[in-house]
Amino acid sequence: MKHEVVEPDDAKLTALLRQCRPAAPPLPPGFQQAVWRRIQRDQAQSPATEWVALVDQLVDWLLRPRWTLACITVLILMGGLAGVLSSTAAAKQAARERYLAVVAPNQVR
């Protein structure tokens, strides 16, 4: 087997590689104008679209695993705190009613 050392600047190799490369298909007519129209349309977004994009980014940020876990934890703690505060108020009201029933039984409705 014959081994040839090929230089990186070999003209024959470069010509052969260019022949083997498939030709790029031509772009459809009006392609560049369509691209520029899309770019201009995207740059001229309405405020509502920007608001939707902002909400979408916020949702993406919140749905990351660590933030999702943190949000769920905060919601559970807030729910527990609300339950404790609600039950404390209900217990105080029941204690007041029992006290009034003992002290002034005729005044309790």
C-alpha positions in Angstrom: 0.0 0.0 0.0 1.3 3.4 -1.0 1.1 6.1 1.6 1.2 9.7 0.4 1.7 12.6 2.6 -0.9 15.2 1.9 -0.1 18.8 2.6 -3.0 21.0 4.0 -2.4 23.5 1.2 -2.6 20.9 -1.6 -4.4 22.4 -4.6 -5.6 19.1 -6.0 -7.2 18.2 -2.7 -8.9 21.5 -2.4 -10.2 21.3 -5.9 -11.5 17.7 -5.3 -13.2 18.7 -2.1 -15.0 21.6 -3.8 -16.2 19.3 -6.5 -17.6 16.9 -4.0 -19.5 19.6 -2.0 -23.2 19.7 -3.1 -24.4 23.0 -4.5 -26.6 25.0 -2.2 -30.2 25.2 -3.5 -31.2 28.7 -4.6 -33.3 30.7 -2.3 -37.0 31.1 -3.2 -38.0 34.5 -4.8 -38.7 37.2 -2.2 -36.9 35.3 0.6 -34.9 38.3 1.8 -38.0 40.6 1.8 -40.0 38.0 3.8 -37.2 37.7 6.3 -37.0 41.5 6.8 -40.8 41.8 7.1 -40.7 39.1 9.9 -37.9 41.0 11.7 -39.7 44.3 11.5 -43.0 42.6 12.7 -41.2 41.0 15.7 -39.5 44.3 16.6 -42.8 46.2 16.5 -44.6 44.1 19.0 -47.6 45.5 20.7 -47.6 46.2 24.5 -50.0 43.3 25.0 -47.5 40.9 23.3 -44.7 42.3 25.5 -46.9 41.7 28.6 -47.6 38.1 27.5 -43.8 37.6 26.9 -43.1 38.9 30.4 -45.7 36.6 32.0 -44.3 33.7 29.9 -40.7 34.4 31.2 -42.0 34.6 34.8 -43.8 31.3 34.4 -40.7 29.7 32.9 -38.7 31.0 35.9 -41.2 29.8 38.5 -41.4 26.3 36.9 -37.7 25.6 37.4 -37.5 22.8 39.9 -35.9 24.8 42.8 -38.3 27.7 42.4 -41.3 25.4 42.1 -40.3 23.7 45.4 -39.7 27.0 47.1 -43.1 28.3 45.9 -44.9 25.2 47.0 -43.2 25.3 50.4 -44.1 29.0 50.9 -47.8 28.3 49.9 -48.0 25.4 52.3 -46.5 27.5 55.2 -48.9 30.4 54.4 -51.9 27.9 54.3 -50.8 26.5 57.7 -50.4 30.0 59.2 -53.8 31.0 57.9 -55.3 27.8 59.4 -53.7 28.5 62.8 -54.8 32.1 62.8 -58.4 31.1 61.9 -58.6 28.4 64.5 -57.2 30.7 67.1 -59.9 33.2 66.4 -62.6 30.5 66.5 -61.2 29.1 69.8 -61.3 32.6 71.3 -64.9 33.1 70.2 -65.9 29.8 71.6 -64.2 30.6 74.9 -66.0 33.9 75.2 -69.4 32.2 74.6 -68.7 29.6 77.2 -67.6 32.3 79.7 -70.8 34.3 79.1 -72.9 31.1 79.4 -71.4 30.5 82.9 -71.4 34.2 84.1 -74.7 35.4 82.6 -76.7 32.4 81.3 -79.8 34.6 80.4 -77.7 36.9 78.1 -76.5 34.1 75.8 -78.7 33.8 72.7 
